[in-house]
Amino acid sequence: MRSRIAALSLAAALAITPAMLFADEPKSLEELVVAMADTPADHAAVASHFRARAEEARHAAKRHKSMARAYSGGKLNTRVQMSGHCDRLVTEYEAMAVEYDDLAKLHDQLAHPKP
């Protein structure tokens, strides 16, 4: 009896697993909010959110610039690897900030359409 229950449980799990693997990934809250933004107030709120994300990215870039400087006194191999790592992240975070600023501008325009 136990082996039948175990076999049925295994069969049920195997039947459900492929459906879960191929199901659409759920959208993030951010994606849903952007997709649902309809009114000028909605777009103003989304613009504010993206301005905050841009500021977070700028702060992360600044933090990594500081970390890169902190590694300047270590062993050459570590210094090169870690400062290179930090420099790459600075570039990425600065690019993210620009993208978030652009998104904020877009939603500002949607919040205040020109007649």
TIVO-71515 format. One record per residue (C-alpha): chain; residue number from 1; x, y, z negated. Coordinates in Angstrom, 3 decimals, decimal comma. Each point is the difference from the previous one (the first is absolute). Example, Ala and Ser with C-alpha at 12.3 -4.5 7.8 and 13.67 -1.06 7.14 Angstrom:
BEGIN
SITE  chain    n        px        py        pz
SITE      A    1    12,300    -4,500    -7,800
SITE      A    2     1,370     3,440     0,660
***
This chain:
BEGIN
SITE  chain    n        px        py        pz
SITE      A    1     0,000     0,000     0,000
SITE      A    2     2,785     2,416    -0,909
SITE      A    3     1,801    -0,711     3,260
SITE      A    4    -3,183     0,807     1,957
SITE      A    5    -0,385     3,308    -1,824
SITE      A    6     3,649     0,818     0,590
SITE      A    7    -0,312    -0,938     3,689
SITE      A    8    -3,136     2,116     0,407
SITE      A    9     1,643     2,914    -1,762
SITE      A   10     3,048    -0,276     2,228
SITE      A   11    -2,168    -0,228     3,128
SITE      A   12    -1,973     3,075    -1,050
SITE      A   13     3,177     1,953    -0,694
SITE      A   14     1,465    -0,992     3,375
SITE      A   15    -3,214     0,974     1,774
SITE      A   16    -0,083     3,434    -1,618
SITE      A   17     3,713     0,825     0,378
SITE      A   18     0,061     0,547     3,816
SITE      A   19    -2,926     2,391    -0,220
SITE      A   20     1,795     1,993    -2,665
SITE      A   21     3,222     0,068     2,022
SITE      A   22    -1,647     1,396     3,099
SITE      A   23    -2,414     2,395    -1,672
SITE      A   24     0,570     3,677     0,650
SITE      A   25     2,129     1,629    -2,641
SITE      A   26    -2,015     2,291    -2,214
SITE      A   27     0,541     3,670     0,662
SITE      A   28     1,720     2,100    -2,610
SITE      A   29    -1,991     2,558    -1,927
SITE      A   30     1,932     2,713     1,835
SITE      A   31    -1,006    -1,442     3,401
SITE      A   32    -3,643    -0,185    -1,056
SITE      A   33    -0,067     3,570    -1,296
SITE      A   34     1,559     1,346     3,197
SITE      A   35    -2,410    -2,020     2,141
SITE      A   36    -2,984     1,212    -2,022
SITE      A   37     1,007     3,680    -0,050
SITE      A   38    -2,824     1,775     1,761
SITE      A   39    -0,672     3,389    -1,532
SITE      A   40     2,347     2,980    -0,259
SITE      A   41     0,245    -0,652    -3,750
SITE      A   42     0,988    -3,624     0,663
SITE      A   43     2,747     1,097     2,379
SITE      A   44     1,211     2,654    -2,458
SITE      A   45     0,297    -2,692    -2,676
SITE      A   46     1,900    -2,297     2,379
SITE      A   47     2,322     2,886     0,945
SITE      A   48     0,684     0,620    -3,685
SITE      A   49     0,767    -3,696    -0,487
SITE      A   50     2,497    -0,003     2,876
SITE      A   51     1,676     3,176    -1,289
SITE      A   52     0,473    -1,781    -3,341
SITE      A   53     1,439    -3,065     1,790
SITE      A   54     2,411     2,285     1,901
SITE      A   55     1,138     1,519    -3,284
SITE      A   56     0,519    -3,481    -1,482
SITE      A   57     2,139    -0,947     3,019
SITE      A   58     2,061     3,194    -0,348
SITE      A   59     0,502    -0,753    -3,692
SITE      A   60     1,146    -3,563     0,827
SITE      A   61     2,437     1,392     2,605
SITE      A   62     1,403     2,405    -2,575
SITE      A   63     0,370    -2,809    -2,540
SITE      A   64     1,917    -2,131     2,509
SITE      A   65     2,270     2,909     0,941
SITE      A   66     0,855     0,258    -3,680
SITE      A   67     0,622    -3,740    -0,260
SITE      A   68     2,286     0,106     3,039
SITE      A   69     2,098     2,641    -1,758
SITE      A   70     0,071    -2,115    -3,160
SITE      A   71     1,617    -2,867     1,904
SITE      A   72     2,807     2,211     1,299
SITE      A   73     2,294    -0,886    -2,916
SITE      A   74    -0,266    -3,797     0,224
SITE      A   75     2,044    -2,593     1,828
SITE      A   76     0,341     0,666     3,724
SITE      A   77    -2,052    -3,011     1,118
SITE      A   78    -2,828     0,730    -2,434
SITE      A   79     0,147     3,708     0,749
SITE      A   80    -0,309    -0,552     3,759
SITE      A   81    -2,795    -2,557    -0,298
SITE      A   82    -2,085     1,836    -2,561
SITE      A   83     0,437     3,506     1,362
SITE      A   84    -0,856    -1,359     3,474
SITE      A   85    -3,094    -1,640    -1,456
SITE      A   86    -1,040     3,232    -1,694
SITE      A   87     0,724     2,072     3,112
SITE      A   88    -2,223    -2,278     2,099
SITE      A   89    -2,803     0,326    -2,539
SITE      A   90     0,393     3,796    -0,063
SITE      A   91    -0,457     0,048     3,779
SITE      A   92    -3,058    -2,254    -0,230
SITE      A   93    -1,637     1,973    -2,817
SITE      A   94     0,634     3,308     1,757
SITE      A   95    -1,603    -1,396     3,166
SITE      A   96    -2,958    -1,248    -2,062
SITE      A   97    -0,439     3,467    -1,497
SITE      A   98    -0,167     1,513     3,495
SITE      A   99    -2,585    -2,587     1,068
SITE      A  100    -2,123     0,644    -3,090
SITE      A  101     0,244     3,768     0,595
SITE      A  102    -1,201    -0,549     3,582
SITE      A  103    -2,927    -2,090    -1,217
SITE      A  104    -0,903     2,680    -2,523
SITE      A  105     0,031     2,643     2,748
SITE      A  106    -2,231    -2,162     2,182
SITE      A  107    -2,547    -0,444    -2,781
SITE      A  108     0,209     3,715    -0,834
SITE      A  109    -0,964     0,706     3,602
SITE      A  110    -2,903    -2,460    -0,288
SITE      A  111    -1,056     1,635    -3,262
SITE      A  112     0,016     3,453     1,587
SITE      A  113    -0,981    -0,455     3,646
SITE      A  114     0,284     3,003     2,249
SITE      A  115    -3,297     1,005     1,610
***
